[in-house]
Amino acid sequence: MKQIDRLVLRSFLPPFIVSFLIASFVLVMQMLWLYIDDIAGKGLGIWLVLELLFYRSVGIIPMSLPLGILLASVMTLGSMGEFFELSSFKSGGISLFRIMRAILFFGLFSILFSLYCSNTLIPIANLKFGSRMFDIKQKKPALRMETGIFNDDLEGYAIHIGIKKSDGKSIEDVLIYDHTESNVGKYKTVKAQQGELVITADGKYMVMILQNGMQYIENGNNLSPGEGKYPFTRTQFSRWQKVFDLSEFELSRTNEGLFKGNRSMMSSGELAMAVDSISRDMDKKGKEMGNYMVGFLPYLKTDSLYLAKVPEAVTSDIPPESNPSYSKPGSQNVETSSPDPDPYKYQVDLGTPAKRLSEVKFDTVKRLLSTFESFEQTQLSSKAKSIIRTIGTQSGASAESVRQLNDSRVKHIYDLNAKYSIAVACFLFVLIGAPMGAIVRKGGFGYPILISTLFFMIFVVLTIVCRKVAESLIIPAIAAAWLPNIILFPVAMALTWLAMNDSSLSFSLPGILKFKRNGVSKKQ
């Protein structure tokens, strides 16, 4: 590595690390605000919260990398331009691309690292994060015995505590409604003047010791009213103890295998396999619908790839010889025969030999119906309407199923290509940030942050819009995934051309954001 590359990397890496960490922190905080309602009040330990933050931090690496590279590129080249280092290099015959070479190689390395994260680390992190968040959402809020209100967090109990002293254990004016045996008509009520409330060291049990109280028990059974008398029991006690099981407030661990079917938890290879499987299912639905139609229109051909079961009520009305999948006993050929070349040739069977017509040609349906008796026409019309309704219902259900499969297929295709497009954006932002820094010629965190935020917001907005457009089936999913890069690529080329031609950006009040040539001034 030559001295110029070391100089550029020493200037590039510190702002890149700082900007990458800042971008990761902002994106993680955004996640935290989204899930704060599910996390707050659940009594989660600090290590579990840190675990969630770690998993989420891994998942946002592909989005933090482009922003970090963009900001660091603008800062590096802007600082070199501000202190005339770029001018010194160019005066020595060193081109801008040679100065940017180390950053360009870093951008290529970032592509590989982003792909590695997207295909290996992020699916695992998203799987862990998704399963933990599901467990947290299912977890009950932490048990909090507040005074003056009824607490029903414990299943089957409603507890009211009048006064809780400063030691956190002594309680007074306690009222407990026990409905654990309400299914058999048995209700318990406990009232005490004072007592103690203790949580075991392992946090699995809550022990309530009451003193000087009464217990009321109302016994009942499933007998009808008037068939017997139910006793009412009242017991006075000087000391009463109850142990409550707190296992229902613990965080249960769900099997992570249940979440592996989510798109965000798949690698590129698994997404490609899922796309292929969904495409095959869509083709299967279409073939099954076609085979279903054979039961009503036996002159159609059956697709043997996906054989659908035809309703018996339909196949019972079809002569065996008319079914394309039928083969005579002893015949070795099971292929379907070609339909009759004459479309107006019908063989009609009304069930009686006297009404059988063979090889009669009809020009219209009306002329065909005129050959039957009036009651037979009514029967044929009713049966035709019933068949049409059946076909319409089945085709509608198949079309809806295919539509849902296609929506899922589009989302899988978009996510698959988004892994690569976001990775390529790392190199694209090098081509945007470095020339922009050379044009602005300002270091520090002022103009670079403003410029980087502007371009990154454009990229994020384009990504969101393209995802929505792809899911709406307006444009292909592949094109939607790559469209943000395609739009920003001409911008990168234009900025590179301006930087190669020594353009600068003027922030003077009379002409904000105007480009002008260095060393060229108008003569009055």
Secondary structure, DSSP 4 states (H G I P E B T S, - for coil): --HHHHHHHHHHHHHHHHHHHHHHHHHHHHHHHHHHHHHTTS---HHHHHHHHHHHHHHTHHHHHHHHHHHHHHHHHHHHHHTTHHHHHHHTT--HHHHHHHHHHHHHHHHHHHHHIIIIIHHHHHHHHHHHHHHHHHSPPPP---BTSEE--STTEEEEEEEE-TTSSEEEEEEEEE-TTGGGT-EEEEEEEEEEEEE-TTSSEEEEEEEEEEEEEE---SSPTTS----EEEEEEEEEEEEEE-GGGS-PPPPGGGGTTSGGG--HHHHHHHHHHHHHHHHHHHHHHHHHHHTT-TTSPP-SSSPPPPPHHHHTTS-GGG-TT---TT----SPPPPPS-TTEEEE--SSGGG-EEEEE-SSHHHHHTTS-HHHHHHHHHHHHHHHHHHHHHHHHHHHHHHHHHHHHHHHHHHHHHHHHHHHHHHHHHHHHHHHHHHH---TTSHHHHHHHHHHHHHHHHHHHHHHHHHTTSS-HHHHHHHHHHHHHHHHHHHHHHHHTTEEEE--STTTTEEEETT-----
